[in-house]
Amino acid sequence: MPRYRTLFRTPEFTPLFLTGSAHTAAQTVAGLGLATLVFRATGSPFLSALALFGPSLAQLIGATTLLSAADRLPPRAALAGIALFFALCTTVLALPALPTWAVFVILLAQGLAASLGGGVRYGLLNEVLAREDYLLGRSVTNMAAGVSQIGGYATGGLLVALLSPRGTVLVGAGLYLTAALLARLGLGKRPPRATGRASVAETWRTNARLWSSPARRRTYLALWLPNGLIVGCESLFVPYDPERAGLLFAVGALGMLAGDMAIGRFVPARLRARIRFPLQALLAAPFLLFAVDPALPVVLVAVAVSAVGFGASLLHQERLMTLVPEELSGHALGLHTSGMLALQGVSAALAGTLAQYTSPRTAMVVLALGSLTVTYLLARADRRTPVTGAPSSEVRPSPRTARRRTA
């Protein structure tokens, strides 16, 4: 059975883990401070929310323009450079009297860089770890991201109260600088995974290549659609119960951490393919209880149980890595991350529209039914056309994996 200490004994995993955690903490701390600054300057809840989540939505643009560079840049230099770019941009965002339009121009640039950074980071994770350890590695990084977000928002709120929103943004800039130093000093020098020139045209060609395989296409849809629709449900927690929305988000975060730990640590390899779609169905099923307007204890249990189903994403990501050529792993994982965030934003907008014309409770039930339907259709298609792995002509095991398999 895989163990966490095995991961942290792997060269470069610990600095990569710490780099990602520092980057996530910086994002949450700086985002909260900036959203507060924008709200105080404009009085607009929409612009405040856009300041917090705008960079995530901008990643969709990066996924269609920049992703070909994710496998064509030296990973250490790319991660350190991107974190330093975020530190500089965030410092500028803290300048007094910065026009609001300039804030969103900078956020757009950060979103584009983030789409590239995700591909570089997770592509390097796939390179550092053997294939059989990738799922556990993503489980650990997912849990760390969740903890960093919770801690980042809590710390950001405290800093806004004790310092100022502008000071909180500067603390976020300092955390980005820390991430840059961790990447530069902790990671080893590695060559790019792929050769050739990065370009928008190459990004489109690689996206088309990844999308051309029915098995990969189903895996991407499974990673984007069912989860995105449930994030739409969660986006309605505030209008559903304003006084207890924080509690709902907290139990959801605990459920997600439990699911990631269970999948990464305890589920044996022989069962993973069998439970991918049943576990994903668990995401949506508990939200059907909202149709009967349940009591608070039932709501809390339903939200926690639902969030356990997010662990299915780990299984789909592991599946994706068996279907993707080694030299395209960064691009493939960057496409997954950018598409996931984009679909979450779209689902949140859809959820808000439905709730506007019906009610939050009704909208959550409708989105849950949609998620269940997509999961069922994808599972049925997967059973009808089973694929055990990627074509041998496409996928070549990394030297590290090959050594382990022949040992």
Phi, psi and omega in degrees: 000135182295147182233147182295323183295335176296321179298313186285350172272348179286127179306135176079347181293316183298311178296326177293320177298314182291324177299313179296320180295317179295321179296317179295317178299318179298318182298317182287316180296309181294322181297318179294317178297318181292319179300322178293318177300313182295320180294319179293329182279327187245336185070013184257116175298325181296312180293326177296315178294322180294326177295328182278320186247357182303316180302327178294318179293328180292344180296336178298324177294317179297326180295337181257001183230321192250347193297336180298340179282345185299327179259000184247011176243147173298125189301316183297312181297321181294313182293318178294319180294319180295316179297321177294321176300317178296320180297317180293314180298319182292325175298319178296322180298338180274357181294138177296148175062022175289126182300149182298322180297326179291326176302315184283335172295316179294320178296324176297316179297320178295322178296320178296316179295324180295325179297323177286320182298321179297318179296317179295314185295310184283334172294320177293322177301317178295333180278322182290319183263150171293156183305319184290345179259357187297317183299316179296321179297317178293325177301314180294316181293324176297315180296319179296321178297318178297315179296319180296322179293314179299311179295324180295316179293320178296315179294319179300317178298320179293319180293322177300321181285320186274321180260262178189162175304321181293319177295325178295320177298320179294324174298320176299320177299321177296323177292323175297319178297322176299318178298321179297317180293320178298319179293315184291320185268337186261331183271151177276163179279120180233148176284163174301152180283337183226157178254174179102174184266132176283139180199167175298319180297320179293323176300314179297317180297317181290320175302317179295321178296315179297322184281346186287336181276125179303321181295315177294322180299315178297321182293318177298315179298322178294329179283334187261309194283302183301317181293318181300319180295325178286327172299325174300318175301314182293332180293348180262008181300321182294308178292334179292314181208085186304324185284335184243014181300319179299321178294320178296317177296322182294314181291329175296318178296320178295319178297320180294318177298319179296318179296316179297320180293316181297315182291315183289328189256326193243340183278120181290157184301326184292342182261348191296316181295327183287330188257002183305305185280322174302320179293324178292327175296331178297336177302316189266325189306315182298333181288345176294337178296338180295344179297333183257012178053065186289165176289163185305315180301322178292320179299316181297317179296317181299316181294318180295315180295318178303315184295336175302327181296344176297343176299340177298334178300323178299319181291322178290325177293319176299318177299317180300320182293336175281348184252001187243135174301145183305319184287352179248011187297319179295315178298315182297317180287327175295321177296319177300311184295314182294317178296321179298312181295321179296315180294328176295318178296317178297318181294322177296319177295319178296318179298316179297323179294314179298317181294329180297323184261347177237260175200159178303320181297314180295318180298320179296320179294317180297315179294322178296319177297320177297318179297317178297320180296314180297317179300316180297315181295319179292320179295320179294318178296323180293324178290325182287328181232070182293140176229126185277345180179186180280154176303138184299334178287342183262320190254127175239127180296146178293157179305323180296316179295318181299320179296320181292323183289332182263359182287000000 
